[in-house]
Structures are given as C-alpha cells and as structure tokens.
Amino acid sequence: MRHGTLPRRSWFLAKTDPETYSIEQFAKERRTVWDGVRNPQALRAIREMRSGDGVFIYHSMGDSAVVGLAEVIGDGCPDPSNPKLAVAEFRFVCRIEPPVTLREIKESGEFADWSLVRQSRLSTMTAPAEFVEWIRRKRPEVEF
C-alpha cells in the first residue's frame, strides 16, 4: 500500500470510538469534519491544525490502536454551531494494517510523557516527531 509522501508541518492524533465513527466509515466517506470535542486541551490541538498537517486516527474502545492516517484539509476554526468549540476538516489517507496498539506504544517505553499515555481520556492531541518516526519504522509499508 503505497501513498505519496505528503508534506507536513505538524502531526496530531485524534481519537474516535469506532461505534460512533469508525475508520471504515471514514474510509468510505473519504472526508469528515472533526467535531464534538469539548476538552479545552483537545480544542487547543484542533485550533492549531493547518491544511497539510497529518493526523493519526485512533480507535479508543476495544483494542485501542492507531488505525489510520488523515490529512488536515480545512484549518482548525470555530465550530459554526458553537463558536466556543473548534472543528477541522480531514481527508482520509489510508488505513494502518495491522493497527499499532496502545499496548505496543506503552511497551516501547519511548512515550511515557506523551498525552496518549498520560491522559487516556484526552481525545485530540499533538503527536511528537519521535512518534511519527517510530510509526514509520513499525509500518514501513505505509508512506507518509
């Protein structure tokens, strides 16, 4: 599964409950507006998103794991239905098969300070450059 290398300024991770919005649904629809986030830290991350940034899509229930990649195609901005909240538009890039599980991430010992490991309920966050490189090494067949 080869995908062209996309220029990126920043990387983020966005969690979704697969029963609410799965990677399968996102792959079918090809684009989505990421909304429904209420946590102030997560809203800050969405507001920082810019077109061209990368997003790891993470299923947060069951086998918690990074399941796909998206590209930000609409900058983070106020939610039209509630300006106190924020939204960003994503384009589906690819699935990550097999998914990279939270267990693998924790067992690596490299990301103990990252919000994904420290604040399990935070739904959207920046992803450190070290994580991007770690995923690239774990899934070299996925170009991003």
C-alpha positions in Angstrom: 0.0 0.0 0.0 2.0 3.0 -1.3 0.8 6.5 -0.8 2.7 9.6 -1.9 4.7 11.4 0.8 2.7 14.4 2.0 4.4 17.5 3.1 3.6 18.1 6.8 4.1 20.9 9.2 2.7 19.1 12.3 1.2 15.8 13.4 -1.8 15.1 15.6 -3.7 12.2 17.0 -7.5 12.2 17.0 -9.4 9.5 18.9 -12.8 8.1 17.9 -15.0 5.5 19.4 -15.4 3.0 16.5 -19.1 2.6 17.4 -19.6 6.3 16.9 -17.3 6.9 13.9 -15.1 4.1 12.7 -12.1 4.1 10.3 -14.3 2.0 8.0 -16.9 4.8 7.8 -14.2 7.4 7.3 -12.6 5.4 4.5 -15.9 5.1 2.8 -16.8 8.8 3.2 -13.2 10.0 2.3 -13.6 13.3 4.3 -15.1 14.4 7.5 -15.4 17.4 9.8 -13.8 16.5 13.2 -16.2 17.9 15.8 -17.8 17.1 19.1 -14.7 17.8 21.1 -15.2 19.7 24.4 -12.0 19.3 26.4 -10.0 22.6 26.5 -6.7 20.9 25.8 -8.1 18.9 22.9 -9.8 22.0 21.5 -6.4 23.8 21.5 -5.0 21.0 19.4 -7.8 21.3 16.9 -7.3 25.1 16.7 -3.6 24.5 15.9 -4.4 22.2 12.9 -3.5 23.6 9.5 -4.1 22.3 6.0 -1.3 19.8 5.1 -0.9 18.6 8.7 -1.1 14.9 9.4 -3.4 13.1 11.8 -3.2 9.6 13.2 -6.7 8.2 13.6 -7.1 6.2 16.8 -9.8 3.8 17.9 -10.3 4.3 21.6 -12.6 1.4 22.5 -11.9 -2.3 22.5 -8.3 -2.8 21.2 -7.2 0.8 21.5 -4.9 1.4 18.5 -3.8 3.8 15.7 -5.8 2.5 12.8 -5.3 5.1 10.0 -3.9 8.3 8.7 -5.7 11.5 7.6 -4.6 14.9 6.3 -6.0 18.2 7.5 -7.7 19.9 4.6 -9.5 22.6 6.5 -7.7 24.6 9.2 -8.9 24.3 12.8 -11.6 27.0 13.3 -14.6 27.9 15.5 -17.4 25.4 15.2 -20.3 27.2 13.3 -22.8 25.7 15.7 -20.9 26.7 18.8 -18.0 29.2 18.5 -16.6 28.2 21.9 -15.8 24.8 20.3 -13.5 24.1 17.3 -13.6 21.9 14.2 -11.2 20.9 11.4 -11.8 19.1 8.2 -9.9 15.8 7.5 -9.3 13.8 4.3 -8.8 10.0 4.6 -5.3 8.9 3.5 -5.0 5.2 4.4 -5.6 2.5 7.0 -2.7 1.2 9.1 -2.7 -2.5 8.9 -2.2 -4.1 11.3 -3.2 -1.3 13.7 -0.5 -0.1 16.1 -1.9 -0.8 19.5 -1.7 1.3 22.7 0.0 -1.7 24.3 2.8 -1.6 21.7 3.1 2.2 22.2 3.3 1.8 26.0 5.7 -1.3 25.8 8.1 0.7 23.6 8.9 2.8 26.7 9.5 5.8 24.5 6.3 7.8 25.0 5.6 7.8 28.8 5.5 11.6 28.8 3.0 11.8 25.8 -0.6 12.7 26.5 -1.8 9.5 24.8 -0.1 7.5 27.6 -0.5 10.1 30.5 -4.1 11.4 29.8 -6.0 8.5 28.5 -9.3 10.5 28.2 -7.8 13.3 26.1 -9.4 12.9 22.6 -7.2 15.1 20.4 -3.6 16.0 20.8 -0.3 16.8 19.1 1.8 13.9 18.2 5.6 14.1 18.9 8.0 13.9 15.9 9.6 10.9 17.7 6.2 9.0 17.5 5.9 9.8 13.8 9.4 8.3 13.2 8.6 5.3 15.4 5.4 4.5 13.5 7.3 4.9 10.2 9.8 2.2 11.4 7.0 -0.1 12.6 5.0 0.2 9.4 7.5 0.9 6.6 5.0 -0.2 4.0 2.9 2.9 4.7 4.4 6.0 3.2 3.5 9.3 4.8 
